């Protein structure tokens, strides 16, 4: 019995990863951060400057950052020093500090006519879109990195999450400082204000309170989001 040769089945469109560099995105260096900030300030792009600063401070995923509301960062007409956002992936709240420079950029953005009557912090351009999409946010990040001469494929929205954490790790030289920041006790804020020596001391104090199983998590590669983000 003869078996007929069937025609080869080919995809109608090429794979989305064809010709692209995929994998973990690089964090921004301090010189990159300041270069992007200077360009946004000179361009008087208040929205992008506030979005850039808050993305670094909050370390939120893109899906959570674009859905932030005005009430998340503002209370009684003033920008909060610390905020809490419920993560859509884990359904758990995450706390973060809003630095002074970020608060100033948010205040300028709140005075923009586009923010009049807006419930969301980053309103969309169309009425059916209440806020910008994650794809639009990704394009904005791409424009930031290309404006200072960086390779767009090496950086992405996850680069914004890794930037601040990586700098803290480089300054202290200890993963325990960053891992302790990730714990449930909500002790992120002291690390941002402490000096290097005080930060390490406070981290060691927090780590000593953890159970043996919790101390082993970063060492054995179990789920610890910030420890994973530190991996180059």
N, C-alpha and C positions, 0 to 999 in steps of 0.2 A: 504494500500500500504506500503510495507516494504521499508525502506531506508537502503541501504547497508552501512556497516561501512567501511569508507575509511581509508587507512593506514595513520598513523601519519606522518606529514611532518617534517623532521628534517633538520637542517642546515648541510651543507656539512663540515663546519669548525666552531669551537667555536668562540664566540664573542671576538673581539680583546681586550676588557676590562676585560675579565675573569682573575681573579687572579692578577690584576694590581691595583695600587693606582692611581686614576685619580683625577683631580681637579687642583686647583691653585698650582704652584710650589713654593717652598721656595726660598728666596733670599740667596745668599752667605754672610756669615759673614766676617769681615775683616781678621780674622785668617784663614779662608778658602781660601780667595783670596791670601794671602801671602804664604800659604802652597803650593797652586797650582803653583804660580809663581816660587817659589824656586825649585820645582821639574822640571819645564820646563827649567829653567836656567841651572840646573845641568845636565840635559839630552841634553842640547844644541839643543833643539827643537825650532828653530827660528820661524818656521811657526806657531806652536801652541801658542807660547808665544805672537806673534804679534796678532793672532786671538783672544786670550783670553783678552788681554788688550784693543783691539779696540771694542770688544763686550761689555765690561763694560762701556767704555767711550761713545760709540755711542748710546747705548740703543736701537739698531735697532732690528727689527724682523729678524728671521733667514733667511727668504727668501730675505730680502734686504741686509743682511750682506754678504751672500755668493756671491751675484752678484756685489759687489763693484769692481770698476776698479781702476787701478793705478792712473789715472788722478783725481780720487775723493780725494785722499790724498796727491798727489805729484804735485808740480808745480815748474818749473825751476830747477829740480834736487834736490829739498828740500821738506821735509815733511811739510804739512800745519799745522798751529796751530789750525785752525778751518776748518770744512768741511761741505758740504751740500749734502744730498742724497735725491732723489725723492722716496717716499714710494710707493710700488706697490699696497698696499691695499687702501690707501686714495688718491693716486696720488697727494700728496702734499709734498713739500720739508721739510726736517727737518734739523736743524743746530745743530752742537755739537762741543765741543772743544776736541782736541786731546792733552792729557797731555804729559808732557815731557818724562816720562818713556815709554809711548806708542809710541811716535815718535822715540825714540832710538831703540825699538824693531822692528819697521817697517823699519828703516834704515838697520838694520842687515838682515832682511828678504829680502829686495830689492837687497842685494849683493849676495844672494844665487843663484847658477847656475840655479835652477828651475825657477827663475823669469826672465831669459834672454828672451826677446821677448814676454813676456806674457802681454796680455791686461788686464786680470783680476787679482785682488789682491790675490785670492786664486785659482790658476789653478788646474784643474782636472788632474788625472793620465792618462787619455786616450784622444786621439785627438778629439773624438766626444763629449767629455765633456769639455766645455771651462772653467768651474769652478766647485768647489765641490758642491754637492747637499745638500739640507736641511737635508736629512736623514743621510748623512755622517757627517754633522755638529752636528746633535743630538748624533751620536755615539761618536764623539770627546768629547762633553760635558760630556757624560756618563763616558768616560774614565778619564776625569779630576776629577770628584767627587768621583769615586770609588778609585782613586789613593791615596786619603787622608782619606779613610775609611768612606765616607758618603753613605747613602742609595740612590742608583741610581733612584729608583722610586719616590723619594721625590723632585728631582731636574731635570731640563730640560733646554732647550734653553731659555725659558721665565725667568728662574732664572737669567740669565745674564742681562736681561732688568731691572729687579727689584733691582739688587744689589746696584747700585749707588744711585738710588732714595731713597731706604729705608734708607741708611746710612745718607743721607742729612736730611731726616725726623727725624731720631733718634737724630741727633746732634742739630737740631733747635727746635724740638718739635712742629712745626707748619706746618700744611698742606698747609697753604697759601704760604709758601716758594716754595714748589714743584709745587703747582697749578699755581703760577705766572710764573714759569719757562716754563710752558706749553703754555703760551699765545702767540699770533701771533707776538708780538713786537720783538721777537728775542733776549730776554734778558737772555738767558740761561747762557752765559759766565760770567757775573758779579757775579752770585751766587757761581760759582766754585772758585772764587778768593777772595771773601769777607769772613771776619770772621763771626762767628755765629751772633753777634749782628748786624753787618752791613747788613748781609743777610736778617735778619728778617725785618730790617728797610726798605731795598729796596723792599722786597716783599710787605710790607704794603703799600708802595708808589704805586706799580704797581696795587695792588688790589683796591686801592682807585680810580684808573682811570677806572675800569671796570664798566659796566652798572649793575643795580640791578639784572638783569636776569643772567648775567655771574657770579656774585658773588654767586648766589644760586645754580649753577650747581653742585658743589661737595656736597653741603649739602643735596640736594634732590635726589642724586644718578643718575643724568643725565650723558651723555657720557663725561667723562674726563679721558683719558687713564691713565695718571699718577696717578690720585686719586684712580682709581680702582686697580692699581698695588700695592698701598700702603696697601691695605686691607690684613690683615694676614689670 
